[in-house]
Amino acid sequence: MAGSGTAQLRESDKMVLRVENLVMEFPAGIHQVVHAVSDISFDVQRGETLGIVGESGCGKSTTARAIVQLPKPTSGTVLLDPGTDAEIELTAKEGEELRAIRPRIQMIFQDPISSLNPRRRVRDIVAEGLSIWREEYPDVDVEAQVDEVLTAVGLDPEVAASRRPHQFSGGQCQRISIARALALNPEILICDEPVSALDVSVQAQIINILEEMKERYGLTLIFISHDLSVVRNVSDRVVVMYLGKVCEVGDSNTLFSEPAHPYTRVLLASAPEPSAVVDESESAIGDELPSPMDPPSGCRFRTRCPRTTGLCASEEPVMAKVGLDHFVACHFPGSP
């Protein structure tokens, strides 16, 4: 496999999802293109929680939407059950074929209130997927399934089912969103900033619910967030993104204790809690995030990196293994 982001892909029958050389670009006027996601690759093991972190504008949410083909990527492939006889290339599917696969991958969005139809009652919102795919779930008692998932996320069906979203708090609306996603018994649940719009106390409740649902329904989670403490607590592995590129991938404990990429060190140093492994002076990286319409040559982080040299400007770093299941795209990885 070619490309700068494929080194961290693993050969295993345990993989449930594989993203290869994913590119997502958007037109932005005459002869201008926003390079939102540029040639990234990673895989997701069945039953794990993969965290994706990075500052605003790095391409986290765009990556999530590209996985579910909303919209379809500019190029690259997204594979379900890669390397098996049941392998499905999502990027090669269109129309009804693609719709038939989507129940296997469900998504929870950042703003819980705006993601729910304000004119519909909660029971109808949660049951919508089952109603659309009634032929695929002929033996499912829709009413019982809705009651089950609402109860599972901590809502009383007798009280909540007949109400509309505006009658609930943000945390309760996020519970409804989780219940809607679970109703179809998905294999993969993509959580796009699921707690960023919620109070801290409510965040903990939602995270606990997601952990419980993962165990109860055998889910694989992709958890997107800019909150490093949340990602560290919930993730088995972490992907660090910067300006549309993957710069580091590794086991959660290793990545947080031994960050190898300068940008990862910056993120850790910028966290509101003290870090024993990162010098806080590294958080002062100066210049603002470059424009995704005109990203820097070579390493995209070089314009803000304290270690940059001429090599960083002339040659893009490729993913290289620096430890057990730990990969980094940097010419000068490791501690400063």
C-alpha positions in Angstrom: 0.0 0.0 0.0 1.4 3.4 -1.0 1.0 6.7 0.7 2.3 8.6 3.8 -0.4 7.3 6.2 -0.5 3.6 5.6 2.4 2.4 7.9 0.1 2.1 10.9 -2.4 -0.3 9.1 -2.3 -3.7 10.7 -3.0 -7.1 9.1 -5.5 -8.8 11.4 -8.8 -10.6 11.1 -9.9 -8.6 14.1 -10.3 -5.3 12.1 -13.8 -4.1 11.6 -13.0 -0.9 9.7 -10.1 0.3 7.6 -9.6 3.8 6.1 -7.0 4.0 3.4 -5.5 7.1 1.7 -8.7 9.1 2.5 -8.9 12.5 0.8 -11.7 15.1 1.3 -11.6 18.3 -0.6 -14.1 21.1 -1.1 -14.3 23.7 -3.8 -13.9 27.3 -2.4 -14.2 29.7 -5.2 -12.4 30.0 -8.5 -9.4 27.6 -8.6 -9.4 27.2 -4.9 -9.8 24.1 -2.9 -10.1 23.4 0.9 -7.8 20.4 1.7 -9.9 19.2 4.7 -8.5 15.7 4.9 -5.3 14.7 3.0 -4.3 11.1 2.4 -4.9 9.7 5.9 -5.1 6.0 6.8 -6.0 4.1 10.0 -7.8 1.0 11.1 -10.2 0.1 13.8 -10.2 -3.2 15.7 -13.5 -4.8 16.6 -14.5 -3.9 20.1 -12.0 -1.1 20.7 -12.5 2.6 21.2 -10.4 4.7 18.8 -10.0 8.3 19.8 -9.4 11.0 17.3 -8.0 14.3 18.6 -6.8 17.6 17.3 -7.6 21.3 17.4 -10.6 22.8 15.6 -10.3 22.7 11.9 -7.9 19.7 11.7 -10.5 17.4 9.9 -11.8 15.2 12.7 -15.5 15.6 12.0 -14.9 15.6 8.2 -13.2 12.3 8.6 -16.2 10.9 10.5 -18.7 12.1 7.9 -16.5 10.7 5.1 -16.5 7.3 6.7 -20.3 7.1 6.5 -20.2 8.7 3.0 -21.8 11.9 4.0 -20.4 13.2 1.7 -18.5 10.7 -0.3 -14.8 11.2 -0.1 -12.9 12.8 -3.0 -10.6 9.7 -3.1 -9.5 6.8 -1.0 -11.3 3.8 0.4 -13.3 2.9 3.4 -13.6 -0.9 4.1 -15.8 -2.8 6.4 -14.5 -6.2 7.6 -11.2 -5.7 5.7 -9.3 -8.7 4.6 -12.2 -11.1 5.0 -14.6 -12.8 2.6 -17.3 -10.4 3.9 -15.2 -7.3 3.0 -17.3 -4.3 1.8 -15.9 -1.2 0.2 -18.2 1.6 1.2 -16.7 4.1 -1.2 -17.6 1.8 -4.1 -21.3 1.6 -3.1 -24.1 3.9 -4.4 -27.8 4.4 -3.8 -29.7 1.5 -2.3 -26.6 -0.6 -1.9 -25.0 2.0 0.3 -28.2 2.6 2.3 -28.5 -1.1 3.0 -25.0 -1.0 4.8 -25.6 2.2 6.8 -27.5 0.5 9.7 -24.2 -1.1 10.6 -22.5 2.3 11.2 -24.4 4.8 13.2 -23.4 8.3 14.3 -24.0 10.6 17.3 -23.6 14.3 16.5 -22.1 17.2 18.4 -25.2 19.3 19.0 -27.8 16.9 20.5 -30.7 19.3 20.2 -30.4 20.4 16.6 -29.8 16.7 15.5 -33.3 15.8 16.6 -36.4 16.7 14.6 -38.3 19.2 16.8 -41.7 18.3 15.4 -41.5 14.6 16.2 -42.1 12.8 19.4 -39.2 10.8 21.0 -40.8 7.4 20.3 -41.0 8.2 16.6 -37.5 9.6 16.5 -35.9 6.5 18.1 -38.1 4.2 16.0 -37.5 5.9 12.7 -34.6 3.6 11.6 -36.6 0.5 12.4 -39.6 1.9 10.5 -37.5 2.6 7.4 -35.8 -0.8 7.5 -38.9 -2.8 8.6 -38.2 -5.5 6.0 -34.7 -6.0 7.4 -36.0 -6.4 11.0 -39.2 -8.4 10.5 -39.0 -10.1 13.9 -38.3 -7.0 15.9 -41.0 -5.6 18.1 -40.5 -1.9 17.4 -42.3 -0.7 20.5 -40.4 -3.1 22.7 -37.1 -2.2 21.1 -37.7 1.6 21.6 -38.6 1.0 25.2 -35.4 -1.1 25.7 -33.0 1.4 24.3 -34.6 4.4 26.1 -34.4 2.5 29.3 -30.8 1.5 28.6 -29.8 5.2 28.3 -31.5 6.1 31.5 -34.9 7.5 30.2 -38.3 6.3 31.4 -40.2 5.3 28.2 -43.6 6.1 29.8 -42.5 9.6 30.5 -40.1 10.4 27.6 -41.6 8.6 24.6 -44.6 11.0 24.1 -42.6 14.2 24.5 -40.7 16.3 21.9 -37.0 17.3 22.0 -37.6 20.9 23.2 -39.0 19.5 26.5 -35.6 17.9 27.4 -32.2 19.3 28.5 -29.1 19.0 26.3 -27.9 15.9 28.2 -31.3 14.2 27.9 -31.4 15.0 24.1 -28.0 13.3 23.8 -29.4 10.3 25.5 -32.2 10.2 23.0 -29.6 10.5 20.2 -27.7 7.5 21.6 -30.9 5.5 21.9 -31.8 6.3 18.2 -28.3 5.1 17.1 -28.6 1.9 19.2 -32.1 1.0 17.9 -30.7 -0.6 14.8 -28.1 -2.7 16.7 -25.1 -1.2 14.9 -21.6 -2.6 14.9 -19.8 0.7 14.8 -20.8 3.9 16.6 -19.1 7.1 15.6 -19.3 9.7 18.4 -18.6 13.2 16.9 -17.8 15.5 19.9 -20.7 13.9 21.8 -20.1 15.8 25.1 -18.5 19.1 24.0 -21.9 21.0 24.2 -22.7 19.6 27.7 -22.0 20.6 31.3 -19.1 18.8 32.9 -21.3 16.8 35.2 -23.5 15.7 32.3 -20.4 14.9 30.2 -19.5 12.2 32.8 -23.0 10.7 32.7 -23.0 10.5 28.8 -19.5 9.0 28.8 -20.6 6.4 31.3 -23.6 5.5 29.2 -21.4 5.1 26.1 -19.1 2.8 28.0 -22.1 0.7 29.3 -23.6 0.5 25.8 -20.3 -0.5 24.3 -20.2 -3.5 26.7 -23.9 -4.3 26.5 -24.2 -4.2 22.7 -20.7 -5.2 21.7 -20.0 -1.9 20.0 -16.9 -0.6 18.3 -16.5 3.2 19.0 -14.8 6.0 17.1 -14.7 8.8 19.6 -13.9 12.3 18.3 -13.1 15.1 20.7 -10.7 18.0 21.4 -10.9 17.2 25.2 -7.7 15.2 25.9 -8.7 14.1 29.3 -11.9 12.5 28.0 -10.1 10.8 25.1 -7.5 9.4 27.4 -10.1 7.9 29.7 -12.3 6.3 27.0 -9.9 5.3 24.2 -7.8 2.2 23.6 -5.9 3.8 20.8 -5.6 7.5 19.7 -5.2 9.1 16.3 -3.8 12.7 16.4 -4.7 14.9 13.5 -3.3 18.3 12.4 -4.5 20.3 9.4 -6.0 17.3 7.6 -3.1 14.9 8.3 -2.5 12.1 10.8 0.7 12.9 12.7 0.7 10.2 15.4 -1.2 7.0 16.2 -0.7 4.9 19.3 -1.9 3.1 22.3 -3.6 5.6 24.6 -1.3 5.1 27.6 1.8 5.2 25.5 0.8 8.2 23.4 -0.1 10.3 26.5 3.0 9.3 28.5 5.5 9.2 25.7 4.3 11.5 22.9 6.7 11.4 19.9 5.3 14.1 17.6 5.9 17.8 18.5 2.3 18.6 17.9 1.1 15.9 20.3 3.4 17.4 22.9 1.9 20.8 22.2 -1.6 19.4 22.7 -0.7 17.8 26.0 1.1 21.0 27.2 -2.0 23.0 26.3 -4.3 20.9 28.5 -5.6 22.7 31.6 -4.1 20.1 33.9 -0.4 19.8 34.6 1.6 17.2 32.6 4.5 15.4 34.1 5.9 14.4 30.7 5.7 17.7 28.7 7.4 21.1 29.2 4.6 23.7 29.4 6.8 26.1 27.3 6.0 23.9 24.3 2.4 25.1 24.3 3.6 28.5 23.0 3.8 27.7 19.3 3.0 31.2 18.1 1.5 31.4 14.6 -2.2 30.6 14.0 -3.3 27.5 12.2 -2.3 27.8 8.5 -5.1 27.9 5.9 -6.3 24.5 4.6 -6.6 26.1 1.2 -2.8 26.6 1.1 -1.2 24.2 3.5 2.6 24.4 4.1 4.9 22.3 2.0 6.5 19.2 3.5 5.4 18.8 7.1 2.3 20.8 7.7 3.2 21.5 11.3 6.6 23.0 10.4 5.4 26.6 10.5 4.6 26.2 14.2 7.2 23.6 15.2 10.1 24.4 17.4 12.2 21.7 15.8 11.7 22.6 12.1 14.6 22.4 9.6 15.0 22.7 5.9 14.2 19.0 5.6 10.7 19.7 7.1 9.9 22.2 4.3 11.2 20.1 1.4 10.0 16.6 2.3 6.8 15.3 3.8 7.4 12.9 6.7 6.0 9.4 6.4 4.5 7.2 9.1 7.2 5.2 10.9 7.1 2.8 13.8 8.6 4.2 17.0 7.3 1.6 19.5 4.9 -1.2 20.0 1.8 -0.2 18.0 3.1 3.4 18.1 3.6 5.3 14.8 4.5 8.9 14.1 5.0 11.1 11.0 7.9 13.3 11.9 11.5 13.7 10.7 12.7 14.2 14.3 10.4 12.2 16.6 10.8 11.7 20.3 11.6 13.9 23.3 13.0 17.4 22.7 
